[in-house]
Amino acid sequence: MKRYLLAFAMLLAAGSAMAATQTAAPVIRDKTGFFIHLDIDRVLSSTDLTKQCGVGPAQLHYLDHQGREHVLEYQVMGSGCSNDN
């Protein structure tokens, strides 16, 4: 029984050591277009539009429900124009 516990402990130690040496997963670049299904679990950051006037590029960085990081690039109308009605 002690042999099994020792083997299990060694397996756990090896697994945690391998997890520590893995590199970070690449960021997934989502394509823009109509009818895109976004699996957003948590928003990490988004472009500040308060000083942008007119149509310009924006980005949304988010995590999906599997913990993978995504970046969605899109065009948006800024809210920083002083002559908006």
C-alpha positions as CSV (number, residue, x, y, z in Angstrom):
1,M,0.0,0.0,0.0
2,K,2.9,2.4,0.8
3,R,4.3,1.7,-2.6
4,Y,1.0,2.8,-4.3
5,L,0.9,6.0,-2.2
6,L,4.5,6.8,-3.1
7,A,3.9,6.2,-6.8
8,F,0.8,8.5,-6.6
9,A,2.7,11.2,-4.8
10,M,5.4,11.0,-7.5
11,L,2.8,11.2,-10.2
12,L,1.3,14.4,-8.7
13,A,4.8,16.0,-8.3
14,A,5.7,15.2,-11.9
15,G,2.3,16.6,-13.2
16,S,2.7,19.9,-11.3
17,A,6.3,20.3,-12.5
18,M,5.2,19.8,-16.1
19,A,2.4,22.3,-15.7
20,A,4.8,24.9,-14.3
21,T,7.1,24.6,-17.4
22,Q,4.4,24.9,-20.0
23,T,4.3,28.2,-21.9
24,A,1.2,30.3,-22.0
25,A,-1.4,29.4,-24.7
26,P,-1.5,31.7,-27.7
27,V,-4.2,34.4,-27.9
28,I,-7.0,33.5,-30.3
29,R,-7.8,36.3,-32.8
30,D,-11.5,36.3,-33.6
31,K,-12.6,37.3,-37.0
32,T,-15.2,40.1,-37.3
33,G,-18.4,39.7,-39.3
34,F,-22.1,39.3,-38.9
35,F,-23.6,36.5,-36.7
36,I,-20.5,35.7,-34.7
37,H,-21.1,33.5,-31.6
38,L,-18.9,34.8,-28.8
39,D,-18.3,32.5,-25.8
40,I,-17.5,35.3,-23.2
41,D,-17.0,34.2,-19.6
42,R,-15.0,37.2,-18.4
43,V,-14.0,40.5,-20.1
44,L,-10.3,41.4,-19.4
45,S,-10.2,44.8,-21.2
46,S,-11.7,46.8,-23.9
47,T,-10.8,49.9,-25.9
48,D,-11.5,53.3,-24.2
49,L,-13.8,55.2,-26.6
50,T,-14.3,58.4,-24.6
51,K,-11.6,60.3,-26.5
52,Q,-12.3,58.8,-30.0
53,C,-14.4,60.7,-32.5
54,G,-15.9,59.0,-35.5
55,V,-15.5,55.4,-36.6
56,G,-12.3,53.7,-35.5
57,P,-10.8,50.4,-34.4
58,A,-11.5,48.9,-31.1
59,Q,-10.5,45.7,-29.3
60,L,-12.2,43.4,-26.7
61,H,-9.9,41.1,-24.7
62,Y,-11.9,38.3,-23.0
63,L,-11.7,34.7,-21.7
64,D,-14.0,32.0,-22.9
65,H,-15.6,29.4,-20.6
66,Q,-12.6,27.1,-21.2
67,G,-10.2,29.7,-19.9
68,R,-8.7,30.6,-23.4
69,E,-7.9,34.2,-24.1
70,H,-9.5,35.9,-27.2
71,V,-9.0,39.3,-28.9
72,L,-11.9,40.6,-31.0
73,E,-11.0,43.5,-33.3
74,Y,-13.9,45.6,-34.7
75,Q,-14.9,49.0,-35.9
76,V,-17.0,51.3,-33.6
77,M,-18.3,54.8,-33.4
78,G,-16.4,56.7,-30.7
79,S,-18.2,58.8,-28.1
80,G,-15.7,61.6,-27.8
81,C,-17.1,64.0,-30.4
82,S,-18.1,67.4,-29.0
83,N,-20.8,68.1,-31.5
84,D,-22.9,64.9,-31.0
85,N,-26.6,65.4,-30.6
